[in-house]
Amino acid sequence: MEFDNALLRMILEKAPVGLALLDLDRTVRYCNPEFRKIYGWDDDEIIGTKLPIPDHQKKNYLDLVDDLRSGKPFVGLETVRIRKDGTEFYARISGAPVFDSAGNVDGFVASIAVSEANHSEQLELRNLEYLIQGASDFMCVADLDMRVLFVNDPGRRMIGLRPDDEIDGTALREFFANESRNRLTDIFRSLRPTETSVSAQMHLKHRETGLLIPVSSSIYMVNDPHTGEPISIGCVAKSLTD
């Protein structure tokens, strides 16, 4: 496909994202160099090729085609696509319908960008969440005023919190027995951003029964990864009654 406008052609050729004109069955009518690179082609043989798609994404693609036929674009969808060599990759895609002279959808303009880093971060966070919620220990995050932001599910059960109990803004000290509260405050005041953690044996307190739960606690500062400044406090407490 030839462009008369040299400036438009230069923009397409230099664009840092993959751009293409596709038929609704994913046959490539035009694409820029970045699109070829993302899909693993190093020449124009991609033109006229029907792009493959993973089996687990075929239903989703048909839904997108239905939207395109209705004149609806899609923007920034996270999905999985297949390169020329058969390897799958995470991608962020957008598309907008193209109409012929009769007003019928004749294909669509597509953009694609590889998003493996973003998905890796999401996977890492998801795995971390599974580890936190699957642990048997009390795990808590509080702000620098020692107000609670998060308690994991096992930690809630340990101190008698129901899953729907609101905890935002609760003083972290309230989860500990009276004799442990001053110790907790002293540890917090002594924390330094460069310290790994401070450990101490203290007692949590069950909120309904008042039962004291002996725990081995590790308290640490959470620092901003970019500035190194403290942003929150972490507390992990392992029950000593097991």
C-alpha positions in Angstrom: 0.0 0.0 0.0 1.6 3.3 -1.1 1.2 6.6 0.7 1.4 9.9 -1.3 2.1 11.9 1.8 5.9 11.5 2.5 5.5 12.9 6.0 2.8 10.4 6.9 4.9 7.5 5.5 7.9 8.7 7.6 5.8 8.7 10.8 4.5 5.2 10.1 8.0 3.9 9.3 9.6 5.5 12.4 6.8 4.8 14.9 8.0 3.0 18.0 4.8 0.8 18.1 3.6 -1.8 15.6 1.0 -0.4 13.2 -0.8 -2.3 10.5 -3.9 -2.4 8.3 -5.5 -5.8 8.7 -8.5 -7.7 7.3 -10.9 -8.9 9.9 -9.4 -12.4 9.5 -6.0 -10.8 10.5 -4.5 -10.9 7.0 -1.9 -8.2 6.8 -2.4 -5.6 4.1 0.2 -3.1 5.3 2.5 -2.9 8.4 5.3 -0.8 9.5 8.8 -2.1 10.5 8.1 -2.2 14.2 5.0 -4.4 13.5 7.2 -6.8 11.5 9.8 -6.8 14.2 7.3 -7.6 17.0 5.9 -10.6 15.0 9.3 -11.8 14.0 9.5 -11.0 10.4 12.5 -9.2 8.9 11.0 -8.6 5.4 7.8 -7.8 3.6 6.8 -11.5 3.4 4.4 -10.8 6.2 2.2 -8.9 3.7 -0.7 -11.2 2.8 -0.1 -13.4 5.8 -2.9 -14.3 8.1 -1.5 -13.7 11.6 -1.8 -16.7 13.9 -3.5 -16.4 17.3 -3.3 -18.7 20.4 -6.2 -21.1 20.8 -7.1 -19.6 24.2 -7.5 -16.2 22.6 -9.7 -17.1 19.6 -13.0 -16.5 21.4 -11.7 -13.1 22.6 -10.7 -12.2 19.1 -14.1 -13.1 17.6 -15.7 -10.8 20.2 -13.3 -8.0 19.1 -14.4 -8.6 15.5 -18.0 -8.3 16.5 -17.2 -4.9 18.0 -15.3 -3.8 14.9 -18.2 -4.8 12.7 -20.4 -2.6 14.9 -18.0 0.3 14.3 -16.5 0.1 17.8 -12.8 0.5 18.4 -10.9 -1.2 21.2 -8.0 0.4 23.1 -5.2 -0.9 25.2 -6.3 -4.5 25.6 -3.8 -6.8 27.3 -3.6 -10.1 25.5 -1.3 -12.8 24.1 -0.1 -13.2 20.5 2.2 -15.5 18.5 5.4 -14.7 16.7 6.4 -16.2 13.3 8.5 -18.8 15.2 5.5 -19.9 17.2 6.5 -18.4 20.5 3.8 -16.6 22.5 4.2 -13.1 23.9 2.2 -10.6 26.0 1.0 -7.6 24.1 -1.1 -4.5 24.4 -3.3 -4.0 21.4 -5.7 -1.4 20.0 -7.8 -1.3 16.8 -10.3 0.8 14.9 -12.5 -0.2 12.0 -11.9 1.0 8.5 -14.9 1.5 6.2 -15.2 1.1 2.4 -17.0 3.5 0.1 -20.3 1.8 0.9 -19.9 2.3 4.6 -19.2 -1.3 5.3 -16.3 -2.4 7.6 -13.4 -3.4 5.3 -10.8 -4.2 7.9 -9.1 -2.4 10.8 -6.1 -0.3 11.7 -4.2 -2.1 14.5 -1.5 -1.1 16.9 0.6 -3.5 19.0 3.2 -3.1 21.7 5.0 -5.8 23.6 4.2 -5.7 27.3 6.2 -8.5 28.8 7.7 -6.3 31.5 4.3 -5.2 32.6 2.9 -8.7 32.8 6.0 -9.9 34.6 5.4 -7.3 37.2 1.7 -8.3 37.5 2.7 -12.0 37.8 5.3 -11.2 40.4 2.7 -9.2 42.4 0.1 -12.0 42.0 2.6 -14.6 43.3 3.5 -12.3 46.2 -0.2 -12.0 47.1 -0.6 -15.8 47.0 2.4 -16.1 49.3 1.1 -13.5 51.7 -2.4 -14.8 51.9 -1.2 -18.4 52.0 1.2 -17.9 54.9 0.2 -18.8 58.5 1.8 -15.7 60.0 0.3 -12.4 60.9 1.4 -9.9 58.2 0.6 -6.2 58.4 1.5 -3.0 56.6 1.0 0.4 58.4 1.7 4.0 57.4 4.4 6.1 59.1 1.9 7.2 61.7 1.4 3.5 62.6 -2.1 3.4 61.1 -3.0 0.0 59.6 -3.3 -0.2 55.8 -3.4 -4.0 55.3 -3.6 -7.3 57.3 -3.5 -10.6 55.5 -6.3 -13.2 55.9 -4.4 -15.5 58.3 -3.4 -12.5 60.4 -7.0 -11.5 60.6 -8.0 -14.9 61.8 -5.2 -14.9 64.4 -6.4 -11.8 66.1 -10.1 -12.3 65.6 -10.8 -9.9 62.7 -13.6 -10.9 60.4 -12.9 -10.6 56.6 -15.3 -7.6 56.3 -14.0 -5.8 59.4 -12.8 -2.3 58.4 -9.2 -1.7 59.6 -8.0 1.3 57.6 -6.7 3.9 60.0 -6.7 1.5 63.0 -3.7 2.1 65.2 -1.3 -0.8 64.9 -0.8 -0.8 68.7 -4.4 -2.0 69.1 -3.5 -5.4 67.7 -0.9 -5.9 70.5 -1.3 -6.6 74.2 -0.9 -3.6 76.5 2.6 -4.7 77.7 3.8 -5.0 74.1 2.6 -1.6 72.8 5.4 0.5 74.3 7.9 -2.0 72.9 6.3 -1.7 69.5 6.5 2.1 69.6 10.1 2.0 70.8 11.1 -0.3 67.9 9.4 1.9 65.4 11.2 5.0 66.6 14.5 3.2 66.5 14.0 2.0 62.9 16.4 3.2 60.2 15.7 3.0 56.5 18.9 0.9 56.0 18.0 -1.7 58.6 16.7 -5.0 57.4 14.4 -5.5 60.4 14.2 -5.5 64.1 13.0 -8.7 65.9 11.3 -9.0 69.2 9.1 -11.4 71.1 5.7 -9.7 71.9 2.1 -10.6 72.3 -0.8 -10.0 69.9 -4.3 -9.8 71.4 -7.4 -11.5 70.1 -9.9 -8.8 69.7 -13.0 -10.9 70.7 -11.6 -13.2 73.5 -8.8 -11.0 74.8 -6.5 -14.0 74.5 -2.8 -13.1 74.4 -0.9 -14.7 71.6 2.9 -14.9 72.0 4.6 -14.1 68.8 8.1 -13.6 67.3 7.8 -10.3 65.5 9.9 -8.7 62.8 9.3 -5.1 62.1 10.9 -3.2 59.2 10.8 0.0 57.2 9.4 -0.1 53.6 11.3 2.4 51.5 10.4 4.0 48.2 12.5 2.1 45.5 13.3 5.3 43.7 14.0 7.8 46.4 14.9 5.5 49.3 12.6 7.4 51.6 10.5 5.5 54.1 6.9 5.1 53.0 5.4 2.5 55.3 6.1 -0.1 58.1 5.9 -3.9 57.7 5.3 -6.3 60.5 5.4 -10.1 60.4 4.5 -12.0 63.5 4.9 -15.8 63.9 2.8 -17.5 66.6 4.9 -19.2 69.3 1.9 -21.4 70.3 2.2 -23.8 67.4 
